[in-house]
Amino acid sequence: MQSAGKDPIEGRDALSVLDGMQELYVAKGKRIVHVDLRTDRPNDDELLSMMLGRSGKLRAPAMRVGKKIVVGFNADLLDATLS
């Protein structure tokens, strides 16, 4: 586990969290974006625009669950992912 406060992932380094992942879920408020990284992977700039906050750091929380990665907070998405 890595602390976003003490050791944030910034800029293009955020793409490294996708290594080995098959699905990306990005929560922005009530909106959830799902990306199948195996069949419909956007280009790196599009992925970064979804994953990074205004500060240029990986949005929190960010967690890997199996072959999925979830970025951002949405209570329903987190409940569904963790159960």
Buried (B, 14 or more C-beta within 10 A) or exposed (E): EEEBEEEBBEEEEBBEBBEEBBBBBBBEEEEBEEBEBEEEEEEEEEBBEBBBEEEEBBBBEBBEEEEBBBBBEBEEBBEEBEE
